[in-house]
Amino acid sequence: MKNILSLSIEEQNNFNSCVFTQIFSDNKSYAEESDENVADYFIRDFEESPEGWNACFEFSYDEVSTKAKQERKNILINMLVSCGYIPQED
């Protein structure tokens, strides 16, 4: 078995966009009830409990490198943009 930390950041962060979309769909109402911006709600949730997002990725949070962990937040932000929760600048 290959050492996970020897994989590239991209390989450590193989993700399933359908799982992200489902999480957004299932939890959007909680974000709206919190009177917080939906995107801010999900980003804050990730920052407070990044391991809670493990279902979106092939490897668990504690198995990946520090750089891969930082990239996971960027992936989350890009998914929020692609789902329309963060407007794109023209």
PDB file of N, CA, C and O in Angstrom, chain B, residues numbered from 101:
ATOM      1  N   MET B 101       0.841  -1.185   0.000  1.00  0.00           N
ATOM      2  CA  MET B 101       0.000   0.000   0.000  1.00  0.00           C
ATOM      3  C   MET B 101       0.882   1.243   0.000  1.00  0.00           C
ATOM      4  O   MET B 101       1.872   1.318   0.729  1.00  0.00           O
ATOM      5  N   LYS B 102       0.518   2.195  -0.809  1.00  0.00           N
ATOM      6  CA  LYS B 102       1.265   3.429  -0.954  1.00  0.00           C
ATOM      7  C   LYS B 102       1.028   4.338   0.251  1.00  0.00           C
ATOM      8  O   LYS B 102      -0.088   4.413   0.767  1.00  0.00           O
ATOM      9  N   ASN B 103       2.077   5.025   0.698  1.00  0.00           N
ATOM     10  CA  ASN B 103       1.944   5.991   1.777  1.00  0.00           C
ATOM     11  C   ASN B 103       1.114   7.163   1.261  1.00  0.00           C
ATOM     12  O   ASN B 103       1.468   7.794   0.265  1.00  0.00           O
ATOM     13  N   ILE B 104       0.024   7.443   1.934  1.00  0.00           N
ATOM     14  CA  ILE B 104      -0.888   8.494   1.483  1.00  0.00           C
ATOM     15  C   ILE B 104      -0.176   9.836   1.390  1.00  0.00           C
ATOM     16  O   ILE B 104      -0.420  10.596   0.453  1.00  0.00           O
ATOM     17  N   LEU B 105       0.688  10.137   2.332  1.00  0.00           N
ATOM     18  CA  LEU B 105       1.367  11.421   2.335  1.00  0.00           C
ATOM     19  C   LEU B 105       2.332  11.583   1.167  1.00  0.00           C
ATOM     20  O   LEU B 105       2.736  12.705   0.860  1.00  0.00           O
ATOM     21  N   SER B 106       2.710  10.492   0.509  1.00  0.00           N
ATOM     22  CA  SER B 106       3.587  10.596  -0.654  1.00  0.00           C
ATOM     23  C   SER B 106       2.797  10.884  -1.937  1.00  0.00           C
ATOM     24  O   SER B 106       3.390  11.151  -2.983  1.00  0.00           O
ATOM     25  N   LEU B 107       1.478  10.832  -1.861  1.00  0.00           N
ATOM     26  CA  LEU B 107       0.651  11.145  -3.021  1.00  0.00           C
ATOM     27  C   LEU B 107       0.649  12.649  -3.259  1.00  0.00           C
ATOM     28  O   LEU B 107       0.927  13.419  -2.340  1.00  0.00           O
ATOM     29  N   SER B 108       0.344  13.069  -4.462  1.00  0.00           N
ATOM     30  CA  SER B 108       0.246  14.499  -4.753  1.00  0.00           C
ATOM     31  C   SER B 108      -0.952  15.075  -3.996  1.00  0.00           C
ATOM     32  O   SER B 108      -1.825  14.342  -3.533  1.00  0.00           O
ATOM     33  N   ILE B 109      -0.971  16.389  -3.885  1.00  0.00           N
ATOM     34  CA  ILE B 109      -2.101  17.047  -3.214  1.00  0.00           C
ATOM     35  C   ILE B 109      -3.400  16.711  -3.934  1.00  0.00           C
ATOM     36  O   ILE B 109      -4.426  16.488  -3.291  1.00  0.00           O
ATOM     37  N   GLU B 110      -3.364  16.675  -5.260  1.00  0.00           N
ATOM     38  CA  GLU B 110      -4.561  16.343  -6.030  1.00  0.00           C
ATOM     39  C   GLU B 110      -5.041  14.929  -5.704  1.00  0.00           C
ATOM     40  O   GLU B 110      -6.238  14.690  -5.548  1.00  0.00           O
ATOM     41  N   GLU B 111      -4.095  13.998  -5.603  1.00  0.00           N
ATOM     42  CA  GLU B 111      -4.473  12.611  -5.287  1.00  0.00           C
ATOM     43  C   GLU B 111      -5.007  12.496  -3.862  1.00  0.00           C
ATOM     44  O   GLU B 111      -5.933  11.726  -3.608  1.00  0.00           O
ATOM     45  N   GLN B 112      -4.428  13.256  -2.930  1.00  0.00           N
ATOM     46  CA  GLN B 112      -4.906  13.223  -1.555  1.00  0.00           C
ATOM     47  C   GLN B 112      -6.305  13.812  -1.440  1.00  0.00           C
ATOM     48  O   GLN B 112      -7.038  13.509  -0.499  1.00  0.00           O
ATOM     49  N   ASN B 113      -6.668  14.649  -2.394  1.00  0.00           N
ATOM     50  CA  ASN B 113      -7.944  15.343  -2.335  1.00  0.00           C
ATOM     51  C   ASN B 113      -8.913  14.911  -3.428  1.00  0.00           C
ATOM     52  O   ASN B 113      -9.729  15.711  -3.887  1.00  0.00           O
ATOM     53  N   ASN B 114      -8.829  13.649  -3.846  1.00  0.00           N
ATOM     54  CA  ASN B 114      -9.845  13.142  -4.763  1.00  0.00           C
ATOM     55  C   ASN B 114     -11.189  13.300  -4.075  1.00  0.00           C
ATOM     56  O   ASN B 114     -11.372  12.838  -2.949  1.00  0.00           O
ATOM     57  N   PHE B 115     -12.129  13.952  -4.749  1.00  0.00           N
ATOM     58  CA  PHE B 115     -13.409  14.225  -4.110  1.00  0.00           C
ATOM     59  C   PHE B 115     -14.575  13.891  -5.022  1.00  0.00           C
ATOM     60  O   PHE B 115     -14.430  13.735  -6.234  1.00  0.00           O
ATOM     61  N   ASN B 116     -15.726  13.787  -4.396  1.00  0.00           N
ATOM     62  CA  ASN B 116     -16.961  13.470  -5.102  1.00  0.00           C
ATOM     63  C   ASN B 116     -17.859  14.696  -5.046  1.00  0.00           C
ATOM     64  O   ASN B 116     -18.400  15.022  -3.989  1.00  0.00           O
ATOM     65  N   SER B 117     -18.021  15.376  -6.174  1.00  0.00           N
ATOM     66  CA  SER B 117     -18.817  16.614  -6.195  1.00  0.00           C
ATOM     67  C   SER B 117     -20.281  16.351  -5.856  1.00  0.00           C
ATOM     68  O   SER B 117     -20.957  17.238  -5.335  1.00  0.00           O
ATOM     69  N   CYS B 118     -20.778  15.161  -6.138  1.00  0.00           N
ATOM     70  CA  CYS B 118     -22.171  14.834  -5.803  1.00  0.00           C
ATOM     71  C   CYS B 118     -22.396  14.843  -4.293  1.00  0.00           C
ATOM     72  O   CYS B 118     -23.464  15.233  -3.822  1.00  0.00           O
ATOM     73  N   VAL B 119     -21.384  14.410  -3.538  1.00  0.00           N
ATOM     74  CA  VAL B 119     -21.503  14.416  -2.077  1.00  0.00           C
ATOM     75  C   VAL B 119     -21.528  15.862  -1.576  1.00  0.00           C
ATOM     76  O   VAL B 119     -22.315  16.195  -0.691  1.00  0.00           O
ATOM     77  N   PHE B 120     -20.673  16.722  -2.134  1.00  0.00           N
ATOM     78  CA  PHE B 120     -20.702  18.133  -1.766  1.00  0.00           C
ATOM     79  C   PHE B 120     -22.091  18.715  -2.030  1.00  0.00           C
ATOM     80  O   PHE B 120     -22.674  19.365  -1.162  1.00  0.00           O
ATOM     81  N   THR B 121     -22.606  18.480  -3.211  1.00  0.00           N
ATOM     82  CA  THR B 121     -23.911  19.019  -3.589  1.00  0.00           C
ATOM     83  C   THR B 121     -25.003  18.527  -2.644  1.00  0.00           C
ATOM     84  O   THR B 121     -25.890  19.292  -2.266  1.00  0.00           O
ATOM     85  N   GLN B 122     -24.940  17.254  -2.264  1.00  0.00           N
ATOM     86  CA  GLN B 122     -25.925  16.701  -1.341  1.00  0.00           C
ATOM     87  C   GLN B 122     -25.818  17.346   0.040  1.00  0.00           C
ATOM     88  O   GLN B 122     -26.835  17.649   0.665  1.00  0.00           O
ATOM     89  N   ILE B 123     -24.595  17.557   0.517  1.00  0.00           N
ATOM     90  CA  ILE B 123     -24.385  18.216   1.808  1.00  0.00           C
ATOM     91  C   ILE B 123     -24.952  19.632   1.762  1.00  0.00           C
ATOM     92  O   ILE B 123     -25.624  20.063   2.700  1.00  0.00           O
ATOM     93  N   PHE B 124     -24.685  20.357   0.676  1.00  0.00           N
ATOM     94  CA  PHE B 124     -25.221  21.710   0.547  1.00  0.00           C
ATOM     95  C   PHE B 124     -26.741  21.680   0.571  1.00  0.00           C
ATOM     96  O   PHE B 124     -27.372  22.478   1.264  1.00  0.00           O
ATOM     97  N   SER B 125     -27.321  20.772  -0.179  1.00  0.00           N
ATOM     98  CA  SER B 125     -28.771  20.661  -0.259  1.00  0.00           C
ATOM     99  C   SER B 125     -29.390  20.301   1.089  1.00  0.00           C
ATOM    100  O   SER B 125     -30.389  20.890   1.501  1.00  0.00           O
ATOM    101  N   ASP B 126     -28.787  19.326   1.769  1.00  0.00           N
ATOM    102  CA  ASP B 126     -29.320  18.855   3.047  1.00  0.00           C
ATOM    103  C   ASP B 126     -29.198  19.887   4.167  1.00  0.00           C
ATOM    104  O   ASP B 126     -29.997  19.885   5.104  1.00  0.00           O
ATOM    105  N   ASN B 127     -28.211  20.758   4.072  1.00  0.00           N
ATOM    106  CA  ASN B 127     -27.923  21.664   5.188  1.00  0.00           C
ATOM    107  C   ASN B 127     -28.176  23.137   4.893  1.00  0.00           C
ATOM    108  O   ASN B 127     -27.932  23.987   5.749  1.00  0.00           O
ATOM    109  N   LYS B 128     -28.657  23.446   3.704  1.00  0.00           N
ATOM    110  CA  LYS B 128     -28.906  24.845   3.336  1.00  0.00           C
ATOM    111  C   LYS B 128     -29.910  25.488   4.283  1.00  0.00           C
ATOM    112  O   LYS B 128     -29.765  26.660   4.631  1.00  0.00           O
ATOM    113  N   SER B 129     -30.909  24.751   4.699  1.00  0.00           N
ATOM    114  CA  SER B 129     -31.926  25.326   5.588  1.00  0.00           C
ATOM    115  C   SER B 129     -31.318  25.739   6.933  1.00  0.00           C
ATOM    116  O   SER B 129     -31.718  26.752   7.506  1.00  0.00           O
ATOM    117  N   TYR B 130     -30.360  24.967   7.436  1.00  0.00           N
ATOM    118  CA  TYR B 130     -29.681  25.329   8.688  1.00  0.00           C
ATOM    119  C   TYR B 130     -28.904  26.630   8.519  1.00  0.00           C
ATOM    120  O   TYR B 130     -28.887  27.481   9.409  1.00  0.00           O
ATOM    121  N   ALA B 131     -28.270  26.767   7.374  1.00  0.00           N
ATOM    122  CA  ALA B 131     -27.512  27.986   7.097  1.00  0.00           C
ATOM    123  C   ALA B 131     -28.455  29.189   7.041  1.00  0.00           C
ATOM    124  O   ALA B 131     -28.151  30.249   7.588  1.00  0.00           O
ATOM    125  N   GLU B 132     -29.590  29.021   6.382  1.00  0.00           N
ATOM    126  CA  GLU B 132     -30.550  30.117   6.267  1.00  0.00           C
ATOM    127  C   GLU B 132     -31.145  30.478   7.621  1.00  0.00           C
ATOM    128  O   GLU B 132     -31.368  31.656   7.902  1.00  0.00           O
ATOM    129  N   GLU B 133     -31.405  29.488   8.459  1.00  0.00           N
ATOM    130  CA  GLU B 133     -31.951  29.740   9.791  1.00  0.00           C
ATOM    131  C   GLU B 133     -30.957  30.454  10.692  1.00  0.00           C
ATOM    132  O   GLU B 133     -31.355  31.140  11.633  1.00  0.00           O
ATOM    133  N   SER B 134     -29.681  30.303  10.416  1.00  0.00           N
ATOM    134  CA  SER B 134     -28.648  30.920  11.246  1.00  0.00           C
ATOM    135  C   SER B 134     -28.472  32.404  10.941  1.00  0.00           C
ATOM    136  O   SER B 134     -27.693  33.084  11.609  1.00  0.00           O
ATOM    137  N   ASP B 135     -29.179  32.909   9.950  1.00  0.00           N
ATOM    138  CA  ASP B 135     -29.051  34.293   9.501  1.00  0.00           C
ATOM    139  C   ASP B 135     -27.636  34.612   9.023  1.00  0.00           C
ATOM    140  O   ASP B 135     -27.227  35.773   8.985  1.00  0.00           O
ATOM    141  N   GLU B 136     -26.907  33.581   8.664  1.00  0.00           N
ATOM    142  CA  GLU B 136     -25.550  33.718   8.157  1.00  0.00           C
ATOM    143  C   GLU B 136     -25.595  33.481   6.651  1.00  0.00           C
ATOM    144  O   GLU B 136     -26.435  32.724   6.164  1.00  0.00           O
ATOM    145  N   ASN B 137     -24.708  34.118   5.927  1.00  0.00           N
ATOM    146  CA  ASN B 137     -24.583  33.846   4.498  1.00  0.00           C
ATOM    147  C   ASN B 137     -24.348  32.348   4.324  1.00  0.00           C
ATOM    148  O   ASN B 137     -23.563  31.757   5.066  1.00  0.00           O
ATOM    149  N   VAL B 138     -25.012  31.735   3.365  1.00  0.00           N
ATOM    150  CA  VAL B 138     -24.928  30.289   3.170  1.00  0.00           C
ATOM    151  C   VAL B 138     -23.480  29.843   2.956  1.00  0.00           C
ATOM    152  O   VAL B 138     -23.035  28.871   3.566  1.00  0.00           O
ATOM    153  N   ALA B 139     -22.756  30.537   2.106  1.00  0.00           N
ATOM    154  CA  ALA B 139     -21.364  30.164   1.846  1.00  0.00           C
ATOM    155  C   ALA B 139     -20.523  30.304   3.113  1.00  0.00           C
ATOM    156  O   ALA B 139     -19.711  29.431   3.422  1.00  0.00           O
ATOM    157  N   ASP B 140     -20.717  31.397   3.845  1.00  0.00           N
ATOM    158  CA  ASP B 140     -19.971  31.601   5.096  1.00  0.00           C
ATOM    159  C   ASP B 140     -20.282  30.495   6.100  1.00  0.00           C
ATOM    160  O   ASP B 140     -19.400  30.044   6.829  1.00  0.00           O
ATOM    161  N   TYR B 141     -21.527  30.067   6.133  1.00  0.00           N
ATOM    162  CA  TYR B 141     -21.936  28.988   7.040  1.00  0.00           C
ATOM    163  C   TYR B 141     -21.140  27.709   6.755  1.00  0.00           C
ATOM    164  O   TYR B 141     -20.606  27.085   7.672  1.00  0.00           O
ATOM    165  N   PHE B 142     -21.065  27.328   5.476  1.00  0.00           N
ATOM    166  CA  PHE B 142     -20.359  26.097   5.114  1.00  0.00           C
ATOM    167  C   PHE B 142     -18.846  26.225   5.319  1.00  0.00           C
ATOM    168  O   PHE B 142     -18.197  25.277   5.762  1.00  0.00           O
ATOM    169  N   ILE B 143     -18.291  27.385   5.001  1.00  0.00           N
ATOM    170  CA  ILE B 143     -16.851  27.596   5.207  1.00  0.00           C
ATOM    171  C   ILE B 143     -16.529  27.547   6.699  1.00  0.00           C
ATOM    172  O   ILE B 143     -15.549  26.921   7.102  1.00  0.00           O
ATOM    173  N   ARG B 144     -17.344  28.200   7.514  1.00  0.00           N
ATOM    174  CA  ARG B 144     -17.131  28.169   8.965  1.00  0.00           C
ATOM    175  C   ARG B 144     -17.244  26.744   9.489  1.00  0.00           C
ATOM    176  O   ARG B 144     -16.452  26.319  10.331  1.00  0.00           O
ATOM    177  N   ASP B 145     -18.238  26.003   8.983  1.00  0.00           N
ATOM    178  CA  ASP B 145     -18.401  24.612   9.405  1.00  0.00           C
ATOM    179  C   ASP B 145     -17.149  23.804   9.067  1.00  0.00           C
ATOM    180  O   ASP B 145     -16.679  23.008   9.881  1.00  0.00           O
ATOM    181  N   PHE B 146     -16.621  24.008   7.879  1.00  0.00           N
ATOM    182  CA  PHE B 146     -15.399  23.296   7.487  1.00  0.00           C
ATOM    183  C   PHE B 146     -14.236  23.681   8.395  1.00  0.00           C
ATOM    184  O   PHE B 146     -13.490  22.815   8.852  1.00  0.00           O
ATOM    185  N   GLU B 147     -14.081  24.973   8.656  1.00  0.00           N
ATOM    186  CA  GLU B 147     -12.967  25.423   9.502  1.00  0.00           C
ATOM    187  C   GLU B 147     -13.069  24.860  10.915  1.00  0.00           C
ATOM    188  O   GLU B 147     -12.054  24.517  11.521  1.00  0.00           O
ATOM    189  N   GLU B 148     -14.295  24.763  11.444  1.00  0.00           N
ATOM    190  CA  GLU B 148     -14.487  24.260  12.806  1.00  0.00           C
ATOM    191  C   GLU B 148     -14.360  22.745  12.896  1.00  0.00           C
ATOM    192  O   GLU B 148     -13.915  22.217  13.915  1.00  0.00           O
ATOM    193  N   SER B 149     -14.751  22.042  11.830  1.00  0.00           N
ATOM    194  CA  SER B 149     -14.740  20.581  11.875  1.00  0.00           C
ATOM    195  C   SER B 149     -14.436  19.999  10.492  1.00  0.00           C
ATOM    196  O   SER B 149     -15.313  19.398   9.872  1.00  0.00           O
ATOM    197  N   PRO B 150     -13.203  20.172  10.002  1.00  0.00           N
ATOM    198  CA  PRO B 150     -12.869  19.704   8.654  1.00  0.00           C
ATOM    199  C   PRO B 150     -13.021  18.198   8.480  1.00  0.00           C
ATOM    200  O   PRO B 150     -13.315  17.724   7.382  1.00  0.00           O
ATOM    201  N   GLU B 151     -12.821  17.448   9.557  1.00  0.00           N
ATOM    202  CA  GLU B 151     -12.976  15.994   9.451  1.00  0.00           C
ATOM    203  C   GLU B 151     -14.425  15.604   9.189  1.00  0.00           C
ATOM    204  O   GLU B 151     -14.690  14.497   8.718  1.00  0.00           O
ATOM    205  N   GLY B 152     -15.357  16.489   9.483  1.00  0.00           N
ATOM    206  CA  GLY B 152     -16.770  16.238   9.196  1.00  0.00           C
ATOM    207  C   GLY B 152     -17.070  16.204   7.705  1.00  0.00           C
ATOM    208  O   GLY B 152     -18.141  15.754   7.298  1.00  0.00           O
ATOM    209  N   TRP B 153     -16.145  16.669   6.896  1.00  0.00           N
ATOM    210  CA  TRP B 153     -16.303  16.681   5.446  1.00  0.00           C
ATOM    211  C   TRP B 153     -15.600  15.502   4.787  1.00  0.00           C
ATOM    212  O   TRP B 153     -15.502  15.456   3.561  1.00  0.00           O
ATOM    213  N   ASN B 154     -15.109  14.548   5.574  1.00  0.00           N
ATOM    214  CA  ASN B 154     -14.380  13.400   5.037  1.00  0.00           C
ATOM    215  C   ASN B 154     -15.178  12.625   3.992  1.00  0.00           C
ATOM    216  O   ASN B 154     -14.593  12.050   3.074  1.00  0.00           O
ATOM    217  N   ALA B 155     -16.482  12.602   4.116  1.00  0.00           N
ATOM    218  CA  ALA B 155     -17.307  11.847   3.168  1.00  0.00           C
ATOM    219  C   ALA B 155     -17.135  12.353   1.732  1.00  0.00           C
ATOM    220  O   ALA B 155     -17.394  11.623   0.775  1.00  0.00           O
ATOM    221  N   CYS B 156     -16.705  13.585   1.594  1.00  0.00           N
ATOM    222  CA  CYS B 156     -16.518  14.176   0.270  1.00  0.00           C
ATOM    223  C   CYS B 156     -15.208  13.755  -0.387  1.00  0.00           C
ATOM    224  O   CYS B 156     -15.036  13.897  -1.598  1.00  0.00           O
ATOM    225  N   PHE B 157     -14.291  13.238   0.418  1.00  0.00           N
ATOM    226  CA  PHE B 157     -12.948  12.948  -0.068  1.00  0.00           C
ATOM    227  C   PHE B 157     -12.619  11.470   0.075  1.00  0.00           C
ATOM    228  O   PHE B 157     -13.182  10.768   0.915  1.00  0.00           O
ATOM    229  N   GLU B 158     -11.698  11.016  -0.762  1.00  0.00           N
ATOM    230  CA  GLU B 158     -11.295   9.611  -0.742  1.00  0.00           C
ATOM    231  C   GLU B 158     -10.569   9.245   0.548  1.00  0.00           C
ATOM    232  O   GLU B 158     -10.725   8.135   1.057  1.00  0.00           O
ATOM    233  N   PHE B 159      -9.773  10.181   1.079  1.00  0.00           N
ATOM    234  CA  PHE B 159      -9.001   9.905   2.285  1.00  0.00           C
ATOM    235  C   PHE B 159      -9.538  10.743   3.445  1.00  0.00           C
ATOM    236  O   PHE B 159     -10.069  11.834   3.237  1.00  0.00           O
ATOM    237  N   SER B 160      -9.397  10.226   4.664  1.00  0.00           N
ATOM    238  CA  SER B 160      -9.868  10.974   5.824  1.00  0.00           C
ATOM    239  C   SER B 160      -8.926  12.137   6.109  1.00  0.00           C
ATOM    240  O   SER B 160      -7.767  12.140   5.693  1.00  0.00           O
ATOM    241  N   TYR B 161      -9.445  13.112   6.820  1.00  0.00           N
ATOM    242  CA  TYR B 161      -8.720  14.359   7.076  1.00  0.00           C
ATOM    243  C   TYR B 161      -7.401  14.118   7.800  1.00  0.00           C
ATOM    244  O   TYR B 161      -6.407  14.778   7.496  1.00  0.00           O
ATOM    245  N   ASP B 162      -7.372  13.198   8.739  1.00  0.00           N
ATOM    246  CA  ASP B 162      -6.148  12.991   9.512  1.00  0.00           C
ATOM    247  C   ASP B 162      -5.080  12.199   8.751  1.00  0.00           C
ATOM    248  O   ASP B 162      -3.969  12.030   9.253  1.00  0.00           O
ATOM    249  N   GLU B 163      -5.396  11.720   7.565  1.00  0.00           N
ATOM    250  CA  GLU B 163      -4.429  10.959   6.769  1.00  0.00           C
ATOM    251  C   GLU B 163      -3.700  11.813   5.734  1.00  0.00           C
ATOM    252  O   GLU B 163      -2.729  11.346   5.139  1.00  0.00           O
ATOM    253  N   VAL B 164      -4.136  13.037   5.506  1.00  0.00           N
ATOM    254  CA  VAL B 164      -3.566  13.844   4.428  1.00  0.00           C
ATOM    255  C   VAL B 164      -2.603  14.887   4.973  1.00  0.00           C
ATOM    256  O   VAL B 164      -2.623  15.209   6.161  1.00  0.00           O
ATOM    257  N   SER B 165      -1.758  15.411   4.088  1.00  0.00           N
ATOM    258  CA  SER B 165      -0.742  16.387   4.464  1.00  0.00           C
ATOM    259  C   SER B 165      -1.368  17.739   4.802  1.00  0.00           C
ATOM    260  O   SER B 165      -2.534  17.995   4.501  1.00  0.00           O
ATOM    261  N   THR B 166      -0.583  18.578   5.420  1.00  0.00           N
ATOM    262  CA  THR B 166      -1.036  19.924   5.773  1.00  0.00           C
ATOM    263  C   THR B 166      -1.432  20.709   4.530  1.00  0.00           C
ATOM    264  O   THR B 166      -2.451  21.400   4.530  1.00  0.00           O
ATOM    265  N   LYS B 167      -0.633  20.607   3.469  1.00  0.00           N
ATOM    266  CA  LYS B 167      -0.962  21.321   2.230  1.00  0.00           C
ATOM    267  C   LYS B 167      -2.262  20.800   1.630  1.00  0.00           C
ATOM    268  O   LYS B 167      -3.059  21.573   1.099  1.00  0.00           O
ATOM    269  N   ALA B 168      -2.474  19.506   1.713  1.00  0.00           N
ATOM    270  CA  ALA B 168      -3.714  18.933   1.195  1.00  0.00           C
ATOM    271  C   ALA B 168      -4.903  19.415   2.015  1.00  0.00           C
ATOM    272  O   ALA B 168      -5.979  19.651   1.467  1.00  0.00           O
ATOM    273  N   LYS B 169      -4.718  19.562   3.311  1.00  0.00           N
ATOM    274  CA  LYS B 169      -5.793  20.065   4.175  1.00  0.00           C
ATOM    275  C   LYS B 169      -6.149  21.501   3.793  1.00  0.00           C
ATOM    276  O   LYS B 169      -7.325  21.863   3.752  1.00  0.00           O
ATOM    277  N   GLN B 170      -5.134  22.314   3.515  1.00  0.00           N
ATOM    278  CA  GLN B 170      -5.381  23.691   3.103  1.00  0.00           C
ATOM    279  C   GLN B 170      -6.122  23.724   1.764  1.00  0.00           C
ATOM    280  O   GLN B 170      -7.008  24.553   1.555  1.00  0.00           O
ATOM    281  N   GLU B 171      -5.756  22.828   0.876  1.00  0.00           N
ATOM    282  CA  GLU B 171      -6.394  22.780  -0.441  1.00  0.00           C
ATOM    283  C   GLU B 171      -7.857  22.355  -0.337  1.00  0.00           C
ATOM    284  O   GLU B 171      -8.665  22.739  -1.183  1.00  0.00           O
ATOM    285  N   ARG B 172      -8.214  21.577   0.674  1.00  0.00           N
ATOM    286  CA  ARG B 172      -9.606  21.152   0.831  1.00  0.00           C
ATOM    287  C   ARG B 172     -10.531  22.344   1.034  1.00  0.00           C
ATOM    288  O   ARG B 172     -11.658  22.337   0.537  1.00  0.00           O
ATOM    289  N   LYS B 173     -10.086  23.349   1.743  1.00  0.00           N
ATOM    290  CA  LYS B 173     -10.904  24.558   1.914  1.00  0.00           C
ATOM    291  C   LYS B 173     -11.096  25.234   0.557  1.00  0.00           C
ATOM    292  O   LYS B 173     -12.190  25.705   0.246  1.00  0.00           O
ATOM    293  N   ASN B 174     -10.028  25.284  -0.253  1.00  0.00           N
ATOM    294  CA  ASN B 174     -10.146  25.868  -1.591  1.00  0.00           C
ATOM    295  C   ASN B 174     -11.128  25.082  -2.444  1.00  0.00           C
ATOM    296  O   ASN B 174     -11.895  25.667  -3.209  1.00  0.00           O
ATOM    297  N   ILE B 175     -11.109  23.762  -2.318  1.00  0.00           N
ATOM    298  CA  ILE B 175     -12.055  22.925  -3.067  1.00  0.00           C
ATOM    299  C   ILE B 175     -13.478  23.243  -2.628  1.00  0.00           C
ATOM    300  O   ILE B 175     -14.372  23.377  -3.463  1.00  0.00           O
ATOM    301  N   LEU B 176     -13.692  23.365  -1.315  1.00  0.00           N
ATOM    302  CA  LEU B 176     -15.007  23.717  -0.802  1.00  0.00           C
ATOM    303  C   LEU B 176     -15.470  25.056  -1.371  1.00  0.00           C
ATOM    304  O   LEU B 176     -16.614  25.185  -1.807  1.00  0.00           O
ATOM    305  N   ILE B 177     -14.592  26.044  -1.367  1.00  0.00           N
ATOM    306  CA  ILE B 177     -14.952  27.363  -1.904  1.00  0.00           C
ATOM    307  C   ILE B 177     -15.288  27.269  -3.379  1.00  0.00           C
ATOM    308  O   ILE B 177     -16.260  27.877  -3.827  1.00  0.00           O
ATOM    309  N   ASN B 178     -14.501  26.518  -4.148  1.00  0.00           N
ATOM    310  CA  ASN B 178     -14.795  26.346  -5.579  1.00  0.00           C
ATOM    311  C   ASN B 178     -16.130  25.646  -5.801  1.00  0.00           C
ATOM    312  O   ASN B 178     -16.857  25.975  -6.738  1.00  0.00           O
ATOM    313  N   MET B 179     -16.456  24.682  -4.942  1.00  0.00           N
ATOM    314  CA  MET B 179     -17.752  24.003  -5.055  1.00  0.00           C
ATOM    315  C   MET B 179     -18.896  24.967  -4.716  1.00  0.00           C
ATOM    316  O   MET B 179     -19.948  24.923  -5.353  1.00  0.00           O
ATOM    317  N   LEU B 180     -18.699  25.828  -3.726  1.00  0.00           N
ATOM    318  CA  LEU B 180     -19.710  26.827  -3.390  1.00  0.00           C
ATOM    319  C   LEU B 180     -19.929  27.789  -4.551  1.00  0.00           C
ATOM    320  O   LEU B 180     -21.057  28.203  -4.820  1.00  0.00           O
ATOM    321  N   VAL B 181     -18.853  28.140  -5.233  1.00  0.00           N
ATOM    322  CA  VAL B 181     -18.968  28.999  -6.417  1.00  0.00           C
ATOM    323  C   VAL B 181     -19.744  28.269  -7.508  1.00  0.00           C
ATOM    324  O   VAL B 181     -20.664  28.829  -8.105  1.00  0.00           O
ATOM    325  N   SER B 182     -19.369  27.017  -7.765  1.00  0.00           N
ATOM    326  CA  SER B 182     -20.018  26.275  -8.858  1.00  0.00           C
ATOM    327  C   SER B 182     -21.493  25.997  -8.572  1.00  0.00           C
ATOM    328  O   SER B 182     -22.285  25.837  -9.501  1.00  0.00           O
ATOM    329  N   CYS B 183     -21.864  25.938  -7.298  1.00  0.00           N
ATOM    330  CA  CYS B 183     -23.277  25.713  -6.929  1.00  0.00           C
ATOM    331  C   CYS B 183     -24.048  27.029  -6.820  1.00  0.00           C
ATOM    332  O   CYS B 183     -25.251  27.022  -6.556  1.00  0.00           O
ATOM    333  N   GLY B 184     -23.361  28.159  -7.021  1.00  0.00           N
ATOM    334  CA  GLY B 184     -24.033  29.453  -7.011  1.00  0.00           C
ATOM    335  C   GLY B 184     -24.153  30.087  -5.638  1.00  0.00           C
ATOM    336  O   GLY B 184     -24.840  31.099  -5.504  1.00  0.00           O
ATOM    337  N   TYR B 185     -23.523  29.545  -4.622  1.00  0.00           N
ATOM    338  CA  TYR B 185     -23.592  30.137  -3.287  1.00  0.00           C
ATOM    339  C   TYR B 185     -22.644  31.319  -3.131  1.00  0.00           C
ATOM    340  O   TYR B 185     -22.851  32.171  -2.267  1.00  0.00           O
ATOM    341  N   ILE B 186     -21.618  31.376  -3.954  1.00  0.00           N
ATOM    342  CA  ILE B 186     -20.697  32.512  -3.999  1.00  0.00           C
ATOM    343  C   ILE B 186     -20.732  33.041  -5.421  1.00  0.00           C
ATOM    344  O   ILE B 186     -20.406  32.320  -6.363  1.00  0.00           O
ATOM    345  N   PRO B 187     -21.127  34.298  -5.581  1.00  0.00           N
ATOM    346  CA  PRO B 187     -21.205  34.833  -6.952  1.00  0.00           C
ATOM    347  C   PRO B 187     -19.827  34.958  -7.588  1.00  0.00           C
ATOM    348  O   PRO B 187     -18.843  35.278  -6.922  1.00  0.00           O
ATOM    349  N   GLN B 188     -19.780  34.703  -8.875  1.00  0.00           N
ATOM    350  CA  GLN B 188     -18.533  34.837  -9.626  1.00  0.00           C
ATOM    351  C   GLN B 188     -18.401  36.272 -10.074  1.00  0.00           C
ATOM    352  O   GLN B 188     -19.384  36.929 -10.419  1.00  0.00           O
ATOM    353  N   GLU B 189     -17.161  36.751 -10.063  1.00  0.00           N
ATOM    354  CA  GLU B 189     -16.904  38.097 -10.583  1.00  0.00           C
ATOM    355  C   GLU B 189     -16.736  37.999 -12.078  1.00  0.00           C
ATOM    356  O   GLU B 189     -16.140  37.050 -12.586  1.00  0.00           O
ATOM    357  N   ASP B 190     -17.258  38.972 -12.777  1.00  0.00           N
ATOM    358  CA  ASP B 190     -17.144  38.990 -14.238  1.00  0.00           C
ATOM    359  C   ASP B 190     -15.788  39.449 -14.682  1.00  0.00           C
ATOM    360  O   ASP B 190     -15.524  39.523 -15.882  1.00  0.00           O
TER     361      ASP B 190
END
